């Protein structure tokens, strides 16, 4: 199954953003860390960790854009992408409940972490796909 034509632009937009964010994290980790509001709440800057995580964002973005370009973007690939972002969001929730992140993180991290997860998960619905 492939995304409906009206949703391909959204997948492309997200994929391009993940490539840009991942490249930013890999090549300017200190700038990324200082710019992202919730990143500084997680502890001191670890450039290697930011670069590692950036490589994941970059590769997910490349996979999405490549698959869209070649007409191979599938619901299964999307489910894999969603799985990563769900786990990422759950780690944020876990850290809030464990006290490693303040409760204000619910609002500071909500837009950049939780809303995309809900939107991506909603796009797993069969109505978003065509055979």
Backbone as a ProteinNet text record, in pm:
[ID]
protein_1_A
[PRIMARY]
XXXXXXXXXXXXXXXXXXXXXXXXXXXXXXXXXXXXXXXXXXXXXXXXXXXXXXXXXXXXXXXXXXXXXXXXXXXXXXXXXXXXXXXXXXXXXXXXXXXXXXXXXXXXXXXXXXXXXXXXXXXXXXXXXXX
[TERTIARY]
84	0	88.9	48	121.2	34.3	99	18.7	-66	-183.7	-269.3	-194	-222.7	-148.5	-146.5	-255.1	-259.5	-169.3	-131.4	-45.8	100.8	131.4	272	354.2	293.1	367.3	402	311.5	338.5	454.5	452.9	563	693.9	690.1	810.1	860.2	767.2	802.2	868	808.2	864.4	1001.4	1012.6	1141.4	1250.4	1218.8	1316.7	1355.1	1257.4	1287.3	1376.7	1354.6	1439.8	1582	1596.6	1730.8	1801	1730.8	1789.3	1823.7	1730.1	1755	1871.6	1874.3	1982.7	2117.8	2123.8	2249.5	2293.1	2198.5	2227.5	2286	2224.5	2272.3	2412.2	2438	2567.7	2679.8	2650.9	2757	2767.3	2667.2	2671.2	2598.3	2646.5	2573.8	2558.9	2660.1	2650.5	2546	2539.9	2439.6	2299.7	2283	2153.3	2110.4	2203	2173.5	2131.8	2199.5	2167.6	2041.3	1997.6	1880.3	1751.5	1757.8	1638.2	1601	1481.2	1447.3	1452.3	1412	1408.8	1541	1632.8	1758.8	1842.6	1848.4	1931.4	1877.6	1752.6	1693.2	1738.2	1802.2	1835.1	1972.7	2045	2178.5	2280.4	2407.7	2511.6	2524.4	2576.4	2593.9	2689.9	2646.4	2731.4	2730	2833.7	2834.5	2827.4	2893	2887.8	2745.1	2675	2537.1	2446.3	2462	2380.2	2407.3	2534.1	2567.1	2508	2516	2456.4	2307.3	2239.6	2095	2066.1	2149.5	2134.1	2144.9	2233.2	2246.6	2118.5	2047.3	1919.9	1816	1803	1709.2	1744.3	1872.7	1917.3	1881.4	1911.2	1883.5	1734.3	1654.6	1509.8	1461.2	1508.1	1468.3	1509.4	1632.3	1679.5	1594.9	1564.5	1482.5	1345	1283.6	1150.3	1153.5	1246.9	1254.2	1290.6	1385	1423.7	1304.3	1234.5	1120.1	1009.9	983.4	883.2	925	1050.4	1102.8	1089.9	1111	1107.5	972.3	871.9	738.5	730.2	822.5	828.9	790.4	740.8	704.1	580.3	591.4	484.1	435.8	324.6	269.2	363.7	431.3	526.4	645.1	697.8	807	758.8	638.4	582.7	568	525.7	510.9	646.3	752.4	885.8	927	899.3	929	849.7	720.9	635.3	687.8	733.3	784.3	899.8	993.5	1104.1	1053.1	961.7	914.5	826	753.7	675.3	770.3	874.6	971.9	1038.8	1075.3	1136.3	1042.8	915.3	818.5	800.3	793.9	778.1	897.1	1017	1133.8	1119.9	1063	1037.8	938.1	831	729.7	791.9	868.3	933.5	1024.2	1102	1193.3	1119.1	1002.5	923.1	874.5	818.7	767.8	879.8	999.3	1112.4	1180.5	1138.9	1196.5	1323.9	1363.2	1483.1	1455.7	1329.2	1285.3	1173.7	1171.3	1068.2	931.6	827.1	690	659.1	733.7	713.9	751.9	822.8	859.5	735.1	623.5	499.1	464.6	490.6	458	574.2	697.1	810.7	838.8	818.3	844	721.9	606.2	481.9	478.7	512.3	502.2	602.1	725	829.7	836.2	773.5	782.8	646.5	549.6	422.7	329.2	314.2	223.5	266.8	397	436.5	406.7	421.8	394.5	247.3	161.1	17.1	-18.7	36.7	8.7	60.1	181.9	237.8	157.2	117.3	37.4	-97.8	-158.7	-287.6	-273.7	-156.8	-135.9	-118.1	-118.8	-120.7	-260.4	-361.2	-499.3	-512.2	-583	-596.9	-651.4	-728.2	-784.6	-675	-557.3	-446.8	-370.7	-406.4	-329.9	-417.7	-354.3	-423.7	-351.3	-426.4	-366.1	-296.5
-117.5	0	124.3	224.7	350.5	462.6	570.7	680.4	742.9	788.9	859.6	982	1022.2	1135.2	1260.7	1291.8	1411.7	1404.9	1283.7	1269	1248.7	1227.2	1209.2	1332.5	1451.1	1574.1	1581	1533.5	1537.1	1443.9	1324	1230.9	1289.5	1351.5	1414.8	1529.5	1611.3	1722.9	1672	1569.4	1513.1	1451.5	1375.7	1314.6	1418.6	1525.6	1633.3	1698	1717.3	1775.4	1683.7	1554.5	1460.9	1462	1475	1484.3	1610.3	1722.5	1849.5	1844.6	1797.7	1789	1694.8	1580.7	1485	1540.9	1609.3	1670.3	1778	1857.8	1961.4	1897.9	1789.7	1721.9	1662.9	1608.6	1546.3	1648.6	1758.5	1851.1	1975.2	2001.9	2115.5	2077.6	1973	1924.5	2028.4	2109.9	2210.3	2316.2	2355	2453.3	2394.1	2269	2202.1	2195	2151.2	2134.4	2266.5	2373.3	2502.7	2565	2520.4	2577.4	2505.1	2376.6	2298.4	2317.3	2368.8	2405.6	2289.6	2171.8	2062.5	1987.3	2007.4	1933.2	1968.4	2095.8	2138	2085.6	2043.6	1989.8	1846.8	1781.7	1640.1	1615.9	1722.7	1708.4	1780.1	1765.4	1835.4	1779.7	1863.7	1825.2	1708	1606.7	1494.6	1492.7	1550.2	1565.7	1432.1	1330.9	1199.8	1145.6	1158.9	1110.7	1187.5	1319.3	1400.2	1358	1334.3	1289.2	1150.9	1060.1	927.1	938	1014.3	1031.4	1101.6	1198.1	1267.2	1172.9	1074.5	978.6	898.6	871.2	799.3	885.1	1011.9	1102	1114.7	1130.7	1146.9	1023.9	905.5	782.8	757.8	788.5	774.1	868.1	992.3	1088.2	1043.9	994.6	947	829.3	735.4	619.7	663.5	758.4	805.7	876.5	969.8	1045	952.6	862.3	769.5	683	627.8	541.9	619.1	742.9	824.7	850.6	885.7	917.4	798.6	679	556.8	486.5	549.1	489.4	366.6	355.8	236.3	263.1	384.1	414.2	332.5	251	157.6	179.1	118.7	124.6	54.8	-51	-122	-32.5	40.2	133.3	241.4	292.6	395	341.3	217.2	157.2	151	121.8	121.7	259.8	360.5	498.4	537.1	504.6	535.9	466	343.8	269.2	342.6	392.8	469	590.3	666.6	789.3	762	650.9	613.6	581.3	502.5	469.7	597.3	687.2	814.8	892.9	901.1	974.1	906.2	773.6	701.9	724.7	739.5	770.2	907.4	1002.4	1134.2	1123	1049.1	1030.6	962.1	857.1	783.4	875.3	958.9	1049.2	1154.5	1197	1290.1	1220	1099.9	1026.8	985.1	960.3	920.4	1039.7	1160.1	1279.2	1327.9	1266.4	1311.2	1435.3	1458.6	1579.8	1641.4	1774.2	1842.6	1828	1848.3	1836.2	1941.7	2051.3	2150.9	2094.2	1980.5	1915.8	1870.1	1849.5	1813.5	1919.7	2045.7	2152.2	2181.6	2184.2	2218.8	2109.8	1984.9	1876.2	1831.5	1884.4	1837.9	1863.6	1984.1	2019.8	1942.3	1928.9	1866.4	1714.9	1659.2	1514.3	1446.6	1493.6	1421.7	1442.8	1565.2	1591.4	1514.4	1516	1436.1	1287.4	1233.3	1090.6	1060.3	1143.8	1122.8	1133.9	1234.7	1252.4	1133.7	1089.6	975	848	827.5	709.4	714.5	833.7	847.7	812.2	839.6	808.3	658.8	577.4	431.9	382.4	463.3	425.3	388.9	282.1	239	347.4	442.1	546.2	635.8	636.6	719.7	652.5	529.9	450.2	401.7	376.9	319.2	191.3	101.4	-26	-12.4
0	0	0	-74.6	-81.9	-25.4	21.6	74.8	-34.7	2.2	-93.4	-144.8	-268.3	-327	-239.8	-173.7	-91	31.2	71.8	189.6	153.8	27.7	-12.3	18.8	-0.5	28.7	176.6	263.9	407	441.6	385.9	409.8	357.8	241.9	186	272.3	320.6	408.6	536.5	596.5	718.3	692.1	583.5	549.7	530.6	459.4	438	571.3	658.9	790.5	873	865.1	940.4	885.4	754.3	695.6	745.9	741.1	785.1	933.6	1016.1	1160.1	1189.8	1122.4	1144.8	1104.8	990.6	946.8	1046.5	1093.7	1193	1319.5	1364.1	1484.1	1463.4	1345	1319.8	1300.9	1231.5	1193.9	1282.3	1364.6	1457.2	1586.8	1655.2	1772.6	1883.9	1906.2	2012.5	1977.7	1850.8	1808.3	1820.4	1774.4	1784.9	1931.7	2017.1	2159.4	2223.8	2190.2	2248.3	2194	2075.9	2010.2	2049.1	2066.2	2097.4	2244	2271.7	2409.4	2508.4	2469.8	2566.2	2575.4	2482.2	2485	2606.8	2641.2	2754.1	2887.3	2889.9	3012.5	3041.1	2943.6	2957.4	3018.3	3048.7	3106	3021.1	3055.9	2980	2837.7	2750.9	2610.4	2598	2525.4	2487.2	2334.7	2273.4	2127.8	2055.2	2108.5	2043.4	2042.5	2154.5	2162.2	2066.4	2060.9	1969.3	1825.2	1790.5	1654.3	1625.8	1723.4	1705.9	1676.1	1758.5	1741.8	1609	1573.3	1445.4	1327.5	1338.7	1228.4	1209.8	1319.6	1310.2	1237.6	1279.7	1212.2	1064.4	1035	896.4	813.1	864.4	789	770.7	872.8	857	747	749.5	646.7	507.5	493.1	362.5	315.6	404.6	366.4	318.5	389.3	352	216.7	199.7	74.8	-41.4	-21.2	-127.6	-168.3	-68.9	-98.6	-170.4	-129.3	-198.4	-341.8	-362.1	-495.4	-589.3	-535.7	-616.9	-614	-554.3	-550	-462.6	-366.5	-282.8	-137.7	-109.2	29	62.8	165.6	199.2	341.9	368	503.6	601.5	557	643.7	679	581.8	609.9	706.3	681.5	769.3	911.8	926.4	1059.9	1131	1057.4	1116.8	1164	1082.7	1119.6	1244	1243.6	1358.5	1484.3	1471.4	1586.9	1654	1574.2	1631.2	1708.5	1646.4	1709.9	1831.8	1833.2	1951.7	2067.2	2039.4	2144.1	2195.1	2105.2	2142.3	2235.4	2200.5	2283	2418.2	2420.3	2547.1	2640.3	2582.7	2665.4	2730.8	2656.7	2715	2830.1	2809	2913.9	3035.4	3011.2	3118.4	3200.5	3132	3202.6	3284.6	3240.1	3320.6	3447.1	3432.1	3548.9	3643.9	3589.9	3674.4	3740.4	3703.4	3763.6	3696.8	3586	3514.3	3429.5	3398.2	3328.9	3411.1	3416.5	3493.2	3428.8	3508.5	3457	3350.2	3349.8	3243.1	3106.1	3105.3	2977.9	2900.8	2972.8	2903.6	2800.3	2832.7	2737.2	2644.2	2696.6	2610.2	2507	2543.9	2450.1	2371.5	2408.4	2347	2196.4	2155.3	2013.4	1929.2	1975.6	1894.3	1906.4	2010.6	2030.9	2021.9	2098	2108.7	1989	1943	1829.9	1705.1	1669.4	1551.5	1565.8	1687	1708.2	1685.1	1738.6	1720.4	1572.1	1504.9	1361	1280.5	1308.2	1235.7	1262.3	1386.3	1419.2	1349.3	1342.6	1274	1126	1068.9	927.2	901.6	1005.7	985.9	950.4	973.9	945.5	797.1	764.9	625.2	530.4	581.4	495.5	437.2	497.7	448.5	335.6	303.3	208.2	92.9	-18.9	-134.9	-174.3	-234.7	-276.9	-409.2
[MASK]
+++++++++++++++++++++++++++++++++++++++++++++++++++++++++++++++++++++++++++++++++++++++++++++++++++++++++++++++++++++++++++++++++++

